[in-house]
Amino acid sequence: KNNDKFIPDILQDFNYYVINMEEGYNDLYRRITGQPKVIKPDVGNLKKLIPKSCGKSLFPPANKPLKIETSKLPVTSPDLYGREAELEILDDAWENPHTKVLSFVAWGGVGKSALVNAWLNTMEEQNYKGAELVYGWSFYSQGTKEKGSASSDGFINDALKWFGYTGETPTSHFEKGRLLAGITSQHKTLLILDGLEPLQYPPGEMHGCLKDQAMTGFLKSLARNMDGLCIITSRCKVEDLKATEGKLSHTRELENLSDEAGMAVLKSYRLKGKDSEFSETSREFKGHALALHLVGSYLNAYHNGDIKQRHFISKLTEEEQHGGHARRVMKSYETWFAEKNQAELDVLYLLGLFDRPALKEAIDILKQEPAIKGLTDRLQNLSNREWQKTLNHLRDLHLIAKKDDHTPYTLDCHPLIREHFGEQLQQQNPEAWKEAHTRLYEYYKNLPKKELPDTLEEMEPLFAAVRHGCLAGKHQESLDDVYWERIRRQKEAYTVKKLGAFGTDLSCLSNFFESLWDKPASNLTESDKAVIFSWTGFRLRALGRRLTEAIEPLKLGLEMYNEQNNYEKAAINSSNLSELYLVLGNIVLAKQYGEQCKNYADRSENIEWKVCARCKIADAFFQAGDTKKAEELFNEAQKLQKDVLTIIPWRHGLCRFRFFDFLLSIGEYINVQEEIKDTEKNERLINIALNQLTIGKALLLMGEYTESEDYLDQAVDGLRKAGTQHNLPWGLLARAALFRHQKEFQKSWTDLDEAKEIAEYGQMRLHLTDYFLEAARVIHAQLEDSSANNELTIIEDGIEQHVSREDMEKKFKEHVDKAGEFIKKTGYHRRDREFDELQGML
């Protein structure tokens, strides 16, 4: 009955660290019984559970993981207060095989990273409780504000390499993410993704949704298939995991510290005062963890630890979600350091220049003579010993991170601190701000060993050079000398065409905007502003981002090209806009921009674009159900290309695909196949895939299912490799129809579900209409299948569901009705006949 000594002793034999008796008992019970939930027996019988001969050999510690990488996570204080419930949630999530993703959501400085790090420390002491692989990554190096455009390219590439993947990397960003999820799921993995918010949309219509398609594919797949646990910290909920929320993924709002926990933080700094004063201070700073640590260190260092002196801390009106409570204390530190002429302030300003941990070499460049007036004056005469003393003082005050054993000479601090002192330097001393960033620009652009780096990792200093160059006001120089010459490699478009790094390239381009994505830097030339708009719109579209994002830069670029009388580029932009509006389901605007494309192409005298423009506007009429007008325009395009060229140019394979799609709709199956055979030489990857899709659809319509499947498989694979995510649903929907005819319904649902996922992510209403129509046909085929039993299977949101015939009939009606709603909203009357047929089956 007296087990106060027994439990700690035996836990120590098992290499457990006992935090308290309750947790010790729970750990012991789970360890011995293997049960995830604790069902307490009578305490008097506890000793009977364990043989007298029990020792380390009977219950050895779990094997250590095969591989561990946590050096990329931020360094935080080992002390944790008031998070017992959250630590238990983490333990339970790891033990529960049905929990795949656990997210902690809170404003900056509440303590998300510190919580996860503290739990990881405990897990390390227990050999990570059976994890085979442990991998952590922090996205805070992408910046903490939403004004930038972060990318997951660095994470995806590093993780693929770390997990041992050596095969071909897909071009499609979504597929990259799914590939990594598949590799991660091959082992029992503990994965930590710290500070995900740079990859999420800021407050607004799409708040919390992922901007990055690779990360979307990764997390959605991981949430269904992971063996182990993925832990996410972010300032906002990951909306892309909505389908699995409460089932396979769970979100926990991390609240500010309780009064008791806040008092414990303050008392850890040995402050003097009454309990009521500690409690009042905790409430005054709303239990904000970072703020309370800064308050404690500030009062201890400069007010003799007297908690009554907290009134010296600055009053600010900064909102809480922007770190207002912590910024109050930072402002007080700033004032104190300035009054005492201390070098600590300069160090904090230097860290504010960076959006990631600062390398020693970069700091040394800033400290070099001549001094940067008002920024490095006080640092010039510091000996190495005095410099280290200054850094140690800042570490003691919790203003910079403790030394990281993995990178001992790198300086880092909490993102809110970096943000605050960077803003202060820019506002108070803009000349020093520009001079410092100029030095960093020169340093980073000369850092790569190769003039033209080959990989993203080798190119990283050039991306940093562009950022610092733009912050120094050198937008044109950064564009011409670094981005155009060495990153893009002029017309080669190396980063996107060779590396497939659309996200990283877009992130780099974001530096040339004063406001995303509508206001380029004012000191760029007018022609370069137009080019920046076009490049940005193309990358946004290729990434499969919410396609509405690509509209604004393309429109602005079109206006500028028109003003510059650059009619060929104007035709390209209006063509892209016509296509965008078509897939978004705004057929009226698709026609309008198709007509503009035709006008610009005719003025440019470029025969290829004359053909393409007529195909674009013809397709808009075709999707609207005006077959006669569509045929007239397609014939006009065909006449133009036959008069001047042998075939429709390879550059415009998408126009050719739309023309052949029209021919298939009027029964020209054989003619289409014959014409395509003449176009397959020297084709781009996307054009070959579209050709295979066209032949596959022709064979499907002719009932040649086996041969059709070969072509459609190649088409889907080709569309994935081409990386044009917004085109992939065409292939998936066609193959789903083939599988329906072959009564392979599970394969149909797999393709349908992926098509729906892509279409919903990009708000592609025409693809969504086609999804609901084909899904309704599959449901009807399942109901009609004589071999089917009373329980039928469908796949929705990646989850396989077994549905009764009665519920399946309801789903059939729901899908037909949904298709009808989309047709009405979009004017997609090409599908009227199919919709009427399905309604007749109700």
Secondary structure as UniProt FT lines:
FT   TURN            4..5
FT   HELIX           6..13
FT   TURN            14..15
FT   HELIX           21..33
FT   HELIX           43..49
FT   TURN            52..53
FT   TURN            56..58
FT   STRAND          67..69
FT   TURN            71..72
FT   HELIX           84..95
FT   TURN            97..98
FT   STRAND          101..105
FT   TURN            108..109
FT   HELIX           112..125
FT   HELIX           127..130
FT   STRAND          133..138
FT   HELIX           140..142
FT   TURN            146..147
FT   HELIX           153..162
FT   TURN            163..164
FT   HELIX           173..184
FT   TURN            185..186
FT   STRAND          189..194
FT   HELIX           197..199
FT   TURN            205..208
FT   HELIX           213..225
FT   STRAND          228..234
FT   HELIX           239..244
FT   TURN            246..248
FT   STRAND          249..253
FT   HELIX           259..267
FT   TURN            268..270
FT   HELIX           275..284
FT   TURN            285..287
FT   HELIX           289..302
FT   TURN            304..305
FT   HELIX           307..312
FT   HELIX           320..322
FT   HELIX           324..339
FT   TURN            340..341
FT   HELIX           344..351
FT   TURN            352..353
FT   HELIX           360..367
FT   TURN            373..376
FT   HELIX           377..379
FT   TURN            380..381
FT   HELIX           384..396
FT   TURN            397..398
FT   TURN            408..409
FT   HELIX           415..428
FT   HELIX           430..445
FT   HELIX           456..471
FT   TURN            472..473
FT   HELIX           475..477
FT   HELIX           478..487
FT   HELIX           490..492
FT   HELIX           494..497
FT   HELIX           502..509
FT   HELIX           510..512
FT   STRAND          513..515
FT   TURN            516..518
FT   STRAND          519..520
FT   TURN            522..523
FT   HELIX           526..542
FT   TURN            543..544
FT   HELIX           548..563
FT   TURN            564..565
FT   HELIX           567..584
FT   HELIX           587..604
FT   HELIX           607..623
FT   TURN            624..625
FT   HELIX           627..644
FT   HELIX           650..652
FT   HELIX           653..665
FT   TURN            666..667
FT   HELIX           669..677
FT   TURN            678..679
FT   TURN            681..682
FT   HELIX           685..701
FT   TURN            702..703
FT   HELIX           705..722
FT   HELIX           725..727
FT   HELIX           728..741
FT   TURN            742..743
FT   HELIX           745..762
FT   HELIX           765..784
FT   TURN            786..787
FT   STRAND          791..796
FT   TURN            797..798
FT   STRAND          799..804
FT   HELIX           805..826
FT   HELIX           829..831
FT   HELIX           832..840
//
